[in-house]
């Protein structure tokens, strides 16, 4: 079938490629409708690797997806053809130790769409386990369904933070994931979120959501602003979403004594952190890698109207324009939050 294939660093093609199509009794076949362009997809396109995951052969991109069930396996009972769905892109080994512990996101044997050597889903159809396929409520569009995946990262971060009702959170980095984390923190009980960045455009997008206040660190130190906003006490939770080494310097002065720092961003190289500062405040440190056991909760919040992700969808491209969508994403325009590719042009958008 035709798919968007990353041939090698910097080279994409829209061409026919053989993809797995066999179905088991617990699988569903899905006609893809909308697929988001993720930062990891773009990083593979521009750099060919993320950490130890290296492109060594052509790979289909795309893992933020929604679509329509067109066939179900013999043992599938909760889905039927015609159901509109979104899909959790990681498939763990259910017998693994990590899966039994409920932390399947860190299962070494997990297969994750568009992570070498596993193909993604920027193609017309895919086969996926029914247990990782979620029916979209009638009031959730395909476009929103494809946003569940990045929002699930925010949900995982909020879950790891152990937010208490009324907490003040700081999010460092107002990119797509930073904004998702801010929204998840509010949904999880934070009274307010302060979000920092260098881009006034990104901050304006984030600050348009009630409860989020943007802080431009070109205009002053984040530490000073946080202390001013919290009466010198510090934030209950700090989410580091930039991955920038410079952002690590004041983390344990921004957080309050006994607070939590949650590392979400992935630095390209090892970075130094102030362990002495963390120890003096007895801070709790948490890390986030993808997500586990939150996908249905993320979808439920969207369906209930508690989280509105529609303003974050910047532009939608038709499938034949997929290469142009990635070229646009690689430009990293300040006003772009989420670009999406619509594969099924025949079905309704909702």
ROMINU-488322 format. One record per residue (C-alpha): residue in three letters; x, y, z; chain. Coordinates in Angstrom, 1 decimal. Layout:
BEGIN
site rest:Ala | u:X | v:Y | w:Z | kette:A .
...
This chain:
BEGIN
site rest:Unk | u:0.0 | v:0.0 | w:0.0 | kette:A .
site rest:Unk | u:1.1 | v:3.6 | w:-0.4 | kette:A .
site rest:Unk | u:2.7 | v:5.2 | w:2.6 | kette:A .
site rest:Unk | u:4.9 | v:8.0 | w:3.7 | kette:A .
site rest:Unk | u:8.3 | v:6.4 | w:3.9 | kette:A .
site rest:Unk | u:11.5 | v:7.9 | w:5.5 | kette:A .
site rest:Unk | u:14.1 | v:6.5 | w:3.1 | kette:A .
site rest:Unk | u:17.1 | v:8.0 | w:4.9 | kette:A .
site rest:Unk | u:17.9 | v:11.2 | w:6.8 | kette:A .
site rest:Unk | u:16.3 | v:14.1 | w:5.0 | kette:A .
site rest:Unk | u:14.6 | v:12.0 | w:2.3 | kette:A .
site rest:Unk | u:10.9 | v:11.2 | w:2.3 | kette:A .
site rest:Unk | u:8.9 | v:9.5 | w:-0.4 | kette:A .
site rest:Unk | u:5.2 | v:8.7 | w:-0.9 | kette:A .
site rest:Unk | u:5.3 | v:5.2 | w:-2.4 | kette:A .
site rest:Unk | u:4.1 | v:1.6 | w:-2.2 | kette:A .
site rest:Unk | u:5.6 | v:-0.5 | w:0.5 | kette:A .
site rest:Unk | u:4.8 | v:-4.0 | w:1.8 | kette:A .
site rest:Unk | u:3.4 | v:-3.7 | w:5.4 | kette:A .
site rest:Unk | u:2.1 | v:-6.4 | w:7.8 | kette:A .
site rest:Unk | u:-1.6 | v:-7.1 | w:7.2 | kette:A .
site rest:Unk | u:-2.3 | v:-10.4 | w:8.8 | kette:A .
site rest:Unk | u:-5.0 | v:-10.3 | w:11.5 | kette:A .
site rest:Unk | u:-5.2 | v:-12.4 | w:14.7 | kette:A .
site rest:Unk | u:-8.4 | v:-13.2 | w:16.6 | kette:A .
site rest:Unk | u:-7.7 | v:-10.3 | w:19.0 | kette:A .
site rest:Unk | u:-6.9 | v:-7.7 | w:16.4 | kette:A .
site rest:Unk | u:-8.9 | v:-5.1 | w:14.4 | kette:A .
site rest:Unk | u:-8.3 | v:-3.7 | w:10.9 | kette:A .
site rest:Unk | u:-8.5 | v:0.1 | w:10.8 | kette:A .
site rest:Unk | u:-8.9 | v:2.5 | w:7.9 | kette:A .
site rest:Unk | u:-6.7 | v:5.5 | w:9.0 | kette:A .
site rest:Unk | u:-8.4 | v:8.9 | w:9.0 | kette:A .
site rest:Unk | u:-6.0 | v:11.4 | w:10.7 | kette:A .
site rest:Unk | u:-2.4 | v:11.2 | w:11.7 | kette:A .
site rest:Unk | u:-0.5 | v:13.8 | w:13.6 | kette:A .
site rest:Unk | u:3.0 | v:14.9 | w:12.8 | kette:A .
site rest:Unk | u:5.0 | v:14.4 | w:16.0 | kette:A .
site rest:Unk | u:8.3 | v:15.9 | w:17.0 | kette:A .
site rest:Unk | u:9.9 | v:12.4 | w:17.1 | kette:A .
site rest:Unk | u:8.8 | v:11.8 | w:13.5 | kette:A .
site rest:Unk | u:10.4 | v:15.1 | w:12.5 | kette:A .
site rest:Unk | u:13.6 | v:14.3 | w:14.5 | kette:A .
site rest:Unk | u:14.0 | v:11.0 | w:12.6 | kette:A .
site rest:Unk | u:13.5 | v:12.9 | w:9.4 | kette:A .
site rest:Unk | u:16.1 | v:15.5 | w:10.2 | kette:A .
site rest:Unk | u:18.6 | v:13.5 | w:12.3 | kette:A .
site rest:Unk | u:17.9 | v:9.8 | w:11.6 | kette:A .
site rest:Unk | u:18.0 | v:8.8 | w:15.2 | kette:A .
site rest:Unk | u:16.7 | v:9.4 | w:18.7 | kette:A .
site rest:Unk | u:19.1 | v:8.1 | w:21.3 | kette:A .
site rest:Unk | u:19.7 | v:4.4 | w:20.7 | kette:A .
site rest:Unk | u:16.9 | v:4.2 | w:18.1 | kette:A .
site rest:Unk | u:18.6 | v:4.6 | w:14.7 | kette:A .
site rest:Unk | u:17.1 | v:4.5 | w:11.2 | kette:A .
site rest:Unk | u:18.9 | v:1.7 | w:9.3 | kette:A .
site rest:Unk | u:16.2 | v:0.9 | w:6.8 | kette:A .
site rest:Unk | u:13.2 | v:2.7 | w:5.2 | kette:A .
site rest:Unk | u:10.5 | v:3.2 | w:7.8 | kette:A .
site rest:Unk | u:6.9 | v:4.5 | w:7.6 | kette:A .
site rest:Unk | u:6.4 | v:7.4 | w:9.9 | kette:A .
site rest:Unk | u:3.4 | v:8.4 | w:12.0 | kette:A .
site rest:Unk | u:2.0 | v:7.2 | w:15.4 | kette:A .
site rest:Unk | u:-0.6 | v:9.7 | w:16.5 | kette:A .
site rest:Unk | u:-3.7 | v:8.3 | w:14.8 | kette:A .
site rest:Unk | u:-7.4 | v:7.9 | w:14.5 | kette:A .
site rest:Unk | u:-9.5 | v:5.9 | w:12.1 | kette:A .
site rest:Unk | u:-12.5 | v:3.6 | w:11.5 | kette:A .
site rest:Unk | u:-12.7 | v:-0.1 | w:12.2 | kette:A .
site rest:Unk | u:-13.3 | v:-2.1 | w:9.1 | kette:A .
site rest:Unk | u:-12.8 | v:-5.7 | w:10.3 | kette:A .
site rest:Unk | u:-12.6 | v:-7.4 | w:13.7 | kette:A .
site rest:Unk | u:-11.0 | v:-10.6 | w:14.9 | kette:A .
site rest:Unk | u:-13.0 | v:-13.5 | w:16.1 | kette:A .
site rest:Unk | u:-12.5 | v:-12.8 | w:19.8 | kette:A .
site rest:Unk | u:-13.1 | v:-9.0 | w:19.7 | kette:A .
site rest:Unk | u:-16.4 | v:-8.1 | w:21.3 | kette:A .
site rest:Unk | u:-16.1 | v:-4.4 | w:22.3 | kette:A .
site rest:Unk | u:-15.6 | v:-3.0 | w:18.8 | kette:A .
site rest:Unk | u:-17.3 | v:-3.5 | w:15.5 | kette:A .
site rest:Unk | u:-16.9 | v:-2.4 | w:11.9 | kette:A .
site rest:Unk | u:-17.9 | v:1.3 | w:11.5 | kette:A .
site rest:Unk | u:-16.6 | v:2.3 | w:15.0 | kette:A .
site rest:Unk | u:-14.5 | v:5.5 | w:15.0 | kette:A .
site rest:Unk | u:-11.4 | v:4.9 | w:17.1 | kette:A .
site rest:Unk | u:-8.0 | v:6.1 | w:18.2 | kette:A .
site rest:Unk | u:-5.1 | v:3.8 | w:18.9 | kette:A .
site rest:Unk | u:-2.4 | v:3.6 | w:21.5 | kette:A .
site rest:Unk | u:0.7 | v:3.1 | w:19.4 | kette:A .
site rest:Unk | u:2.8 | v:1.0 | w:21.8 | kette:A .
site rest:Unk | u:2.2 | v:-2.8 | w:22.0 | kette:A .
site rest:Unk | u:3.9 | v:-4.5 | w:24.9 | kette:A .
site rest:Unk | u:4.5 | v:-8.2 | w:25.6 | kette:A .
site rest:Unk | u:1.6 | v:-9.0 | w:28.0 | kette:A .
site rest:Unk | u:3.7 | v:-11.7 | w:29.6 | kette:A .
site rest:Unk | u:6.7 | v:-9.5 | w:30.3 | kette:A .
site rest:Unk | u:7.7 | v:-8.5 | w:33.8 | kette:A .
site rest:Unk | u:7.2 | v:-4.8 | w:33.0 | kette:A .
site rest:Unk | u:3.7 | v:-5.4 | w:31.8 | kette:A .
site rest:Unk | u:2.8 | v:-7.5 | w:34.9 | kette:A .
site rest:Unk | u:4.0 | v:-4.6 | w:37.0 | kette:A .
site rest:Unk | u:1.7 | v:-2.2 | w:35.1 | kette:A .
site rest:Unk | u:4.7 | v:-0.2 | w:33.6 | kette:A .
site rest:Unk | u:4.4 | v:-1.6 | w:30.0 | kette:A .
site rest:Unk | u:5.7 | v:1.8 | w:28.6 | kette:A .
site rest:Unk | u:9.2 | v:0.8 | w:29.8 | kette:A .
site rest:Unk | u:8.9 | v:-2.8 | w:28.6 | kette:A .
site rest:Unk | u:12.2 | v:-3.4 | w:26.6 | kette:A .
site rest:Unk | u:10.2 | v:-5.7 | w:24.2 | kette:A .
site rest:Unk | u:7.5 | v:-3.1 | w:23.4 | kette:A .
site rest:Unk | u:6.9 | v:-2.3 | w:19.8 | kette:A .
site rest:Unk | u:6.0 | v:1.3 | w:19.1 | kette:A .
site rest:Unk | u:4.8 | v:2.7 | w:15.8 | kette:A .
site rest:Unk | u:7.4 | v:4.7 | w:13.9 | kette:A .
site rest:Unk | u:10.2 | v:3.7 | w:16.2 | kette:A .
site rest:Unk | u:13.0 | v:1.7 | w:14.4 | kette:A .
site rest:Unk | u:12.5 | v:-0.9 | w:13.1 | kette:A .
site rest:Unk | u:8.7 | v:-0.7 | w:13.6 | kette:A .
site rest:Unk | u:6.7 | v:0.9 | w:10.8 | kette:A .
site rest:Unk | u:4.2 | v:3.7 | w:11.6 | kette:A .
site rest:Unk | u:0.8 | v:4.4 | w:10.2 | kette:A .
site rest:Unk | u:1.0 | v:7.2 | w:7.6 | kette:A .
site rest:Unk | u:-0.8 | v:4.8 | w:5.2 | kette:A .
site rest:Unk | u:-4.4 | v:3.9 | w:4.4 | kette:A .
site rest:Unk | u:-4.8 | v:0.9 | w:6.7 | kette:A .
site rest:Unk | u:-3.3 | v:-0.9 | w:9.7 | kette:A .
site rest:Unk | u:-3.9 | v:-3.9 | w:11.9 | kette:A .
site rest:Unk | u:-3.8 | v:-3.3 | w:15.7 | kette:A .
site rest:Unk | u:-4.6 | v:-5.1 | w:18.9 | kette:A .
site rest:Unk | u:-8.2 | v:-4.4 | w:19.9 | kette:A .
site rest:Unk | u:-7.1 | v:-4.0 | w:23.5 | kette:A .
site rest:Unk | u:-5.1 | v:-0.9 | w:22.6 | kette:A .
site rest:Unk | u:-7.9 | v:0.5 | w:20.3 | kette:A .
site rest:Unk | u:-10.4 | v:3.0 | w:21.9 | kette:A .
site rest:Unk | u:-13.8 | v:3.9 | w:20.6 | kette:A .
site rest:Unk | u:-14.3 | v:7.6 | w:20.1 | kette:A .
site rest:Unk | u:-17.3 | v:9.2 | w:21.7 | kette:A .
site rest:Unk | u:-19.7 | v:10.8 | w:19.2 | kette:A .
site rest:Unk | u:-18.6 | v:14.3 | w:20.3 | kette:A .
site rest:Unk | u:-14.9 | v:13.7 | w:19.7 | kette:A .
site rest:Unk | u:-13.7 | v:14.2 | w:16.1 | kette:A .
site rest:Unk | u:-11.1 | v:12.2 | w:14.3 | kette:A .
site rest:Unk | u:-8.7 | v:15.2 | w:14.6 | kette:A .
site rest:Unk | u:-9.1 | v:15.2 | w:18.4 | kette:A .
site rest:Unk | u:-8.8 | v:11.4 | w:18.4 | kette:A .
site rest:Unk | u:-5.3 | v:11.8 | w:16.9 | kette:A .
site rest:Unk | u:-4.5 | v:14.3 | w:19.6 | kette:A .
site rest:Unk | u:-5.0 | v:11.8 | w:22.4 | kette:A .
site rest:Unk | u:-1.5 | v:10.3 | w:21.9 | kette:A .
site rest:Unk | u:0.4 | v:13.5 | w:22.7 | kette:A .
site rest:Unk | u:-2.1 | v:14.4 | w:25.5 | kette:A .
site rest:Unk | u:-1.4 | v:11.0 | w:27.1 | kette:A .
site rest:Unk | u:2.2 | v:12.1 | w:27.6 | kette:A .
site rest:Unk | u:0.8 | v:15.1 | w:29.6 | kette:A .
site rest:Unk | u:-1.5 | v:12.8 | w:31.5 | kette:A .
site rest:Unk | u:1.5 | v:10.5 | w:32.4 | kette:A .
site rest:Unk | u:3.4 | v:13.5 | w:33.6 | kette:A .
site rest:Unk | u:0.5 | v:14.7 | w:35.8 | kette:A .
site rest:Unk | u:0.1 | v:11.2 | w:37.2 | kette:A .
site rest:Unk | u:3.8 | v:11.0 | w:38.0 | kette:A .
site rest:Unk | u:3.6 | v:14.4 | w:39.8 | kette:A .
site rest:Unk | u:0.9 | v:13.2 | w:42.2 | kette:A .
site rest:Unk | u:-0.8 | v:16.5 | w:42.0 | kette:A .
site rest:Unk | u:-2.8 | v:17.7 | w:45.0 | kette:A .
site rest:Unk | u:-5.9 | v:19.9 | w:44.5 | kette:A .
site rest:Unk | u:-4.9 | v:23.6 | w:44.4 | kette:A .
site rest:Unk | u:-1.3 | v:23.0 | w:43.5 | kette:A .
site rest:Unk | u:0.8 | v:25.6 | w:41.6 | kette:A .
site rest:Unk | u:2.8 | v:24.1 | w:38.8 | kette:A .
site rest:Unk | u:5.5 | v:25.4 | w:36.6 | kette:A .
site rest:Unk | u:6.0 | v:24.0 | w:33.1 | kette:A .
site rest:Unk | u:9.4 | v:24.8 | w:31.4 | kette:A .
site rest:Unk | u:9.0 | v:24.8 | w:27.6 | kette:A .
site rest:Unk | u:5.8 | v:25.8 | w:25.7 | kette:A .
site rest:Unk | u:6.1 | v:23.4 | w:22.9 | kette:A .
site rest:Unk | u:3.4 | v:20.9 | w:22.0 | kette:A .
site rest:Unk | u:4.2 | v:18.6 | w:24.9 | kette:A .
site rest:Unk | u:4.7 | v:21.4 | w:27.3 | kette:A .
site rest:Unk | u:1.2 | v:22.8 | w:26.6 | kette:A .
site rest:Unk | u:-0.2 | v:19.2 | w:26.8 | kette:A .
site rest:Unk | u:1.5 | v:18.9 | w:30.3 | kette:A .
site rest:Unk | u:0.1 | v:22.2 | w:31.4 | kette:A .
site rest:Unk | u:-3.5 | v:21.2 | w:30.4 | kette:A .
site rest:Unk | u:-3.1 | v:17.8 | w:32.0 | kette:A .
site rest:Unk | u:-1.9 | v:19.5 | w:35.2 | kette:A .
site rest:Unk | u:-4.9 | v:21.7 | w:35.3 | kette:A .
site rest:Unk | u:-7.2 | v:18.8 | w:34.7 | kette:A .
site rest:Unk | u:-5.4 | v:16.9 | w:37.4 | kette:A .
site rest:Unk | u:-6.2 | v:19.5 | w:40.0 | kette:A .
site rest:Unk | u:-3.7 | v:22.3 | w:39.7 | kette:A .
site rest:Unk | u:-5.2 | v:25.7 | w:40.5 | kette:A .
site rest:Unk | u:-2.8 | v:27.4 | w:38.1 | kette:A .
site rest:Unk | u:0.1 | v:26.7 | w:35.8 | kette:A .
site rest:Unk | u:3.0 | v:29.0 | w:35.0 | kette:A .
site rest:Unk | u:4.6 | v:28.1 | w:31.6 | kette:A .
site rest:Unk | u:7.9 | v:29.5 | w:30.4 | kette:A .
site rest:Unk | u:9.5 | v:29.8 | w:27.0 | kette:A .
site rest:Unk | u:11.6 | v:32.1 | w:24.8 | kette:A .
site rest:Unk | u:8.9 | v:32.4 | w:22.1 | kette:A .
site rest:Unk | u:6.2 | v:35.0 | w:22.7 | kette:A .
site rest:Unk | u:4.1 | v:33.3 | w:20.0 | kette:A .
site rest:Unk | u:4.1 | v:29.9 | w:21.8 | kette:A .
site rest:Unk | u:3.4 | v:31.6 | w:25.1 | kette:A .
site rest:Unk | u:0.4 | v:33.5 | w:23.7 | kette:A .
site rest:Unk | u:-1.0 | v:30.2 | w:22.4 | kette:A .
site rest:Unk | u:-0.6 | v:28.5 | w:25.8 | kette:A .
site rest:Unk | u:-1.9 | v:31.6 | w:27.8 | kette:A .
site rest:Unk | u:-5.1 | v:31.6 | w:25.8 | kette:A .
site rest:Unk | u:-6.2 | v:28.6 | w:28.0 | kette:A .
site rest:Unk | u:-7.8 | v:29.7 | w:31.3 | kette:A .
site rest:Unk | u:-5.4 | v:28.9 | w:34.2 | kette:A .
site rest:Unk | u:-2.2 | v:29.1 | w:32.3 | kette:A .
site rest:Unk | u:0.1 | v:32.1 | w:32.6 | kette:A .
site rest:Unk | u:3.0 | v:32.6 | w:30.2 | kette:A .
site rest:Unk | u:6.5 | v:33.8 | w:31.3 | kette:A .
site rest:Unk | u:8.9 | v:35.0 | w:28.7 | kette:A .
site rest:Unk | u:12.4 | v:34.2 | w:30.0 | kette:A .
site rest:Unk | u:13.9 | v:36.7 | w:27.7 | kette:A .
site rest:Unk | u:12.4 | v:39.4 | w:29.9 | kette:A .
site rest:Unk | u:13.7 | v:38.1 | w:33.2 | kette:A .
site rest:Unk | u:14.7 | v:35.0 | w:35.2 | kette:A .
site rest:Unk | u:12.1 | v:32.3 | w:35.7 | kette:A .
site rest:Unk | u:13.2 | v:31.8 | w:39.3 | kette:A .
site rest:Unk | u:12.4 | v:35.5 | w:40.2 | kette:A .
site rest:Unk | u:9.0 | v:35.3 | w:38.6 | kette:A .
site rest:Unk | u:8.1 | v:32.0 | w:40.3 | kette:A .
site rest:Unk | u:9.2 | v:33.2 | w:43.7 | kette:A .
site rest:Unk | u:7.2 | v:36.4 | w:43.2 | kette:A .
site rest:Unk | u:4.1 | v:34.5 | w:42.3 | kette:A .
site rest:Unk | u:4.4 | v:32.1 | w:45.2 | kette:A .
site rest:Unk | u:5.4 | v:34.4 | w:48.0 | kette:A .
site rest:Unk | u:8.9 | v:33.1 | w:48.0 | kette:A .
site rest:Unk | u:7.8 | v:29.5 | w:48.6 | kette:A .
site rest:Unk | u:8.2 | v:28.0 | w:45.2 | kette:A .
site rest:Unk | u:6.1 | v:25.8 | w:42.9 | kette:A .
site rest:Unk | u:4.5 | v:22.6 | w:44.2 | kette:A .
site rest:Unk | u:5.4 | v:20.8 | w:41.0 | kette:A .
site rest:Unk | u:7.9 | v:21.7 | w:38.2 | kette:A .
site rest:Unk | u:7.6 | v:19.9 | w:34.9 | kette:A .
site rest:Unk | u:10.8 | v:20.2 | w:32.8 | kette:A .
site rest:Unk | u:9.6 | v:19.8 | w:29.2 | kette:A .
site rest:Unk | u:12.3 | v:21.6 | w:27.2 | kette:A .
site rest:Unk | u:15.2 | v:19.2 | w:27.5 | kette:A .
site rest:Unk | u:17.5 | v:22.2 | w:27.5 | kette:A .
site rest:Unk | u:20.6 | v:22.0 | w:29.7 | kette:A .
site rest:Unk | u:20.3 | v:25.7 | w:30.8 | kette:A .
site rest:Unk | u:16.8 | v:24.9 | w:32.1 | kette:A .
site rest:Unk | u:18.2 | v:22.5 | w:34.7 | kette:A .
site rest:Unk | u:20.2 | v:25.1 | w:36.6 | kette:A .
site rest:Unk | u:17.5 | v:26.5 | w:38.8 | kette:A .
site rest:Unk | u:15.1 | v:23.6 | w:38.9 | kette:A .
site rest:Unk | u:15.6 | v:22.9 | w:42.6 | kette:A .
site rest:Unk | u:15.3 | v:26.6 | w:43.6 | kette:A .
site rest:Unk | u:12.1 | v:26.9 | w:41.6 | kette:A .
site rest:Unk | u:10.4 | v:24.0 | w:43.3 | kette:A .
site rest:Unk | u:9.2 | v:24.4 | w:46.9 | kette:A .
site rest:Unk | u:10.7 | v:22.3 | w:49.8 | kette:A .
site rest:Unk | u:9.2 | v:18.8 | w:49.6 | kette:A .
site rest:Unk | u:7.9 | v:19.5 | w:46.1 | kette:A .
site rest:Unk | u:8.3 | v:17.4 | w:42.9 | kette:A .
site rest:Unk | u:10.3 | v:17.9 | w:39.7 | kette:A .
site rest:Unk | u:9.1 | v:15.8 | w:36.8 | kette:A .
site rest:Unk | u:11.4 | v:15.4 | w:33.9 | kette:A .
site rest:Unk | u:9.5 | v:15.1 | w:30.6 | kette:A .
site rest:Unk | u:11.8 | v:16.7 | w:28.0 | kette:A .
site rest:Unk | u:14.6 | v:14.6 | w:26.5 | kette:A .
site rest:Unk | u:18.0 | v:16.3 | w:26.4 | kette:A .
site rest:Unk | u:20.1 | v:15.3 | w:23.4 | kette:A .
site rest:Unk | u:23.1 | v:14.8 | w:25.6 | kette:A .
site rest:Unk | u:23.7 | v:14.1 | w:29.3 | kette:A .
site rest:Unk | u:23.1 | v:17.2 | w:31.5 | kette:A .
site rest:Unk | u:24.2 | v:18.3 | w:35.0 | kette:A .
site rest:Unk | u:21.6 | v:18.7 | w:37.8 | kette:A .
site rest:Unk | u:22.0 | v:20.1 | w:41.3 | kette:A .
site rest:Unk | u:21.6 | v:17.0 | w:43.5 | kette:A .
site rest:Unk | u:22.7 | v:19.0 | w:46.5 | kette:A .
site rest:Unk | u:20.0 | v:21.5 | w:45.9 | kette:A .
site rest:Unk | u:17.4 | v:18.8 | w:45.5 | kette:A .
site rest:Unk | u:18.6 | v:17.1 | w:48.7 | kette:A .
site rest:Unk | u:18.5 | v:20.2 | w:50.7 | kette:A .
site rest:Unk | u:14.8 | v:20.6 | w:49.8 | kette:A .
site rest:Unk | u:14.1 | v:16.9 | w:49.9 | kette:A .
site rest:Unk | u:12.6 | v:17.1 | w:46.4 | kette:A .
site rest:Unk | u:11.0 | v:14.2 | w:44.8 | kette:A .
site rest:Unk | u:12.2 | v:13.5 | w:41.2 | kette:A .
site rest:Unk | u:10.1 | v:11.7 | w:38.6 | kette:A .
site rest:Unk | u:10.7 | v:10.8 | w:35.0 | kette:A .
site rest:Unk | u:8.3 | v:10.3 | w:32.1 | kette:A .
site rest:Unk | u:8.7 | v:7.9 | w:29.2 | kette:A .
site rest:Unk | u:5.6 | v:7.8 | w:26.9 | kette:A .
site rest:Unk | u:2.6 | v:6.7 | w:29.1 | kette:A .
site rest:Unk | u:0.9 | v:3.6 | w:30.6 | kette:A .
site rest:Unk | u:-2.7 | v:3.1 | w:31.6 | kette:A .
site rest:Unk | u:-3.8 | v:6.7 | w:30.9 | kette:A .
site rest:Unk | u:-5.1 | v:6.6 | w:27.3 | kette:A .
site rest:Unk | u:-8.7 | v:5.9 | w:28.2 | kette:A .
site rest:Unk | u:-8.6 | v:8.7 | w:30.8 | kette:A .
site rest:Unk | u:-7.1 | v:11.2 | w:28.4 | kette:A .
site rest:Unk | u:-9.9 | v:10.4 | w:25.9 | kette:A .
site rest:Unk | u:-12.5 | v:10.7 | w:28.7 | kette:A .
site rest:Unk | u:-11.3 | v:14.2 | w:29.6 | kette:A .
site rest:Unk | u:-11.5 | v:15.3 | w:26.0 | kette:A .
site rest:Unk | u:-15.0 | v:13.9 | w:25.6 | kette:A .
site rest:Unk | u:-16.2 | v:15.5 | w:28.9 | kette:A .
site rest:Unk | u:-15.1 | v:18.9 | w:27.7 | kette:A .
site rest:Unk | u:-12.6 | v:19.2 | w:30.5 | kette:A .
site rest:Unk | u:-9.7 | v:19.7 | w:28.0 | kette:A .
site rest:Unk | u:-10.1 | v:21.4 | w:24.6 | kette:A .
site rest:Unk | u:-7.2 | v:20.5 | w:22.2 | kette:A .
site rest:Unk | u:-8.8 | v:21.8 | w:19.1 | kette:A .
site rest:Unk | u:-7.0 | v:25.2 | w:19.3 | kette:A .
site rest:Unk | u:-3.7 | v:23.4 | w:19.1 | kette:A .
site rest:Unk | u:-4.3 | v:22.0 | w:15.7 | kette:A .
site rest:Unk | u:-2.6 | v:24.5 | w:13.5 | kette:A .
site rest:Unk | u:-3.1 | v:23.0 | w:10.0 | kette:A .
site rest:Unk | u:-4.3 | v:19.8 | w:8.3 | kette:A .
site rest:Unk | u:-2.7 | v:18.5 | w:5.1 | kette:A .
site rest:Unk | u:-4.2 | v:16.0 | w:2.6 | kette:A .
site rest:Unk | u:-2.3 | v:12.6 | w:2.4 | kette:A .
site rest:Unk | u:-0.7 | v:13.5 | w:-1.0 | kette:A .
site rest:Unk | u:0.8 | v:16.6 | w:0.7 | kette:A .
site rest:Unk | u:2.5 | v:14.5 | w:3.4 | kette:A .
site rest:Unk | u:6.0 | v:15.4 | w:2.4 | kette:A .
site rest:Unk | u:5.1 | v:19.1 | w:2.4 | kette:A .
site rest:Unk | u:3.7 | v:18.7 | w:5.9 | kette:A .
site rest:Unk | u:7.0 | v:17.3 | w:7.2 | kette:A .
site rest:Unk | u:9.0 | v:20.0 | w:5.4 | kette:A .
site rest:Unk | u:6.7 | v:22.6 | w:7.2 | kette:A .
site rest:Unk | u:7.2 | v:20.8 | w:10.5 | kette:A .
site rest:Unk | u:11.0 | v:20.8 | w:10.1 | kette:A .
site rest:Unk | u:10.8 | v:24.6 | w:9.8 | kette:A .
site rest:Unk | u:9.7 | v:24.8 | w:13.4 | kette:A .
site rest:Unk | u:7.5 | v:27.9 | w:12.9 | kette:A .
site rest:Unk | u:6.7 | v:29.6 | w:16.2 | kette:A .
site rest:Unk | u:3.0 | v:29.6 | w:15.5 | kette:A .
site rest:Unk | u:2.8 | v:25.9 | w:14.7 | kette:A .
site rest:Unk | u:1.7 | v:23.6 | w:17.5 | kette:A .
site rest:Unk | u:0.2 | v:20.5 | w:15.8 | kette:A .
site rest:Unk | u:0.2 | v:19.7 | w:12.1 | kette:A .
site rest:Unk | u:-2.0 | v:16.8 | w:11.0 | kette:A .
site rest:Unk | u:-2.3 | v:14.7 | w:7.9 | kette:A .
site rest:Unk | u:-5.8 | v:13.5 | w:6.8 | kette:A .
site rest:Unk | u:-5.5 | v:10.2 | w:5.0 | kette:A .
site rest:Unk | u:-9.2 | v:9.3 | w:4.5 | kette:A .
site rest:Unk | u:-10.7 | v:12.2 | w:2.5 | kette:A .
site rest:Unk | u:-14.0 | v:10.3 | w:1.8 | kette:A .
site rest:Unk | u:-15.3 | v:10.0 | w:5.4 | kette:A .
site rest:Unk | u:-16.6 | v:12.9 | w:7.4 | kette:A .
site rest:Unk | u:-14.2 | v:14.9 | w:9.5 | kette:A .
site rest:Unk | u:-16.1 | v:14.0 | w:12.7 | kette:A .
